Structure formats: C-alpha cells, structure tokens
C-alpha cells in the first residue's frame, strides 16, 4: 500500500508519483517510456505530472497514448504556460492539453510559473475551468513565498499545491515557503527530488546508502519523502529506476541519518530566492 498525502479538499493522492519531463521527445524510447508509465501505475505511483511545455506537447501526446484504458486509475496533472494563463487563453490551452491527453478533464491544473498575467486573472480562469468541469482542482508551480501570499490575497484559497524544485541540495524553500504552505494545509509537490540523477558526491548519502543496502539516490528520495506534507514526482523512464524509486518510499531514515544529511546539506538560515529549473 502506497502512502498518501491529503490535498486541501481531503482528496488523497500518492506521496510518490511520476514525473514526465523529456518523455515523448525521442521516438526510439517511446515504447520503453510507455512501459515505464504502465509499470509505475502498477506499482501504485498513480499521480502523473506533465505540462504543455514538455516537448511542446509531445509528452502529453505520449501520456494520452499510454493512458488509453487506464485514465480512471490515475490522478492526472498538467501545467499551463504563464503566457497562456490569462482570460480566454487559459481555456484554449486547457482544451489543447485535454485533446493531447485524450481525456475530458484534468485532476489538477497548475500555473507553471509566474508570468505577466495578474494572479487574480489566472485564479478567475482556473475557477471557470472548474465550473466547466474541465479541471477538478488547480494549483501553482514555482511560486515563492511573496507570490503565494499575493495569490492567497487574490482569492487563491482553493490552491491545491505548489510544485517546486526541492531536494537535498536545494533546501531554501524550508525557510519560509514550505512552512507557509503547511500552515494553509497546502502540500508541497517536489519536482526533480533527486536532482535529475545528478547528485553531488556525498559521504553522508553514501554511508547511509551502505547502511540500508540501497543507492544514494534512494536515500535522497527518501529524505524528500520524510515530510508527510510533501509529494515527490521523480521521472523514471525504465523499470529499474521505477523500482528503486518505489523502494525509497519504504526506506525509514533514522535520526542519525537525518542528522548526517543536515550536517552535509544544512537547512537554510536565511531567506533565499526559490530555485527553479
């Protein structure tokens, strides 16, 4: 049984989902990527994240193919470009994503990052999409603390998540952003939770991995998942990586492990700009 995280409307979603950035961009990997998506669903990683930006729509098209006959088994997330998040444009962008994905609704639709469109206008558009039944809930991505505070002042109380770049090497959000989200019962969704597979050489991660008989990537993912309010969406394009990611959800890091990680990758002592990819 996979652990879940509650969204503000009390819907439970898997704490460990599937990221899809860069999938669908190489036709030679298409069948392997579709098999990986199917395997992830079978392992319980049924929250799947994508975006209209990914592969200029190619990733959504891949998912549409992969999810034929499986749509009702997944919690499907996509993201809208900031320039498409304004009045009128957001509905057209959403319709295009729905068509590529082969579905009539998204379970969660996110503003990909903040752009020129006023947040109040984006909230208005998201709420209209909900009333039309095209999305079930909405949220944001890459919004820092000040942006989130403004969003909440602009009628954004229904925001379901903030998807951010968060991992053991990028902990700045712990200073004030994650506490703000937690105070409003808004889960954090962590993209690139193992740094796109490019973690630095780390004595702490290596020692802990040896102690538990896993890889240092599994340790880094388990560290992100230590927080019950965080959802992680690592990308895995093959069964080996999927299996390793799923195992990280069952890895219990001890207080000694966590102290060793803090010593090498210290939590923030001051405010810093939110990191983005």
Secondary structure, 3 states (H helix, E strand, C coil): CCCEEECCCCCEEECECEECCCCCCCHHHHHHHHHHHHHHHHCCCCEEECCCCHHHHHHHHHHHHHCCCCHHHCEEEEEECHHHCCCCHHHHHHHHHHHHHCCCCECEEEECCCCCCCHHHHHHHHHHHHHCCCECCEEEECCCHHHHHHHHHCCCCCCCEEEEECECCECHHHCCHHHHHHHCCCEEEEECCCHHHCCCCCHHHHHHHHHHCCCHHHHHHHHHCCCCCEEEECECCCHHHHHHHHHHCCCCCCHHHHHHHHHHCCCCCCCCCCCCC
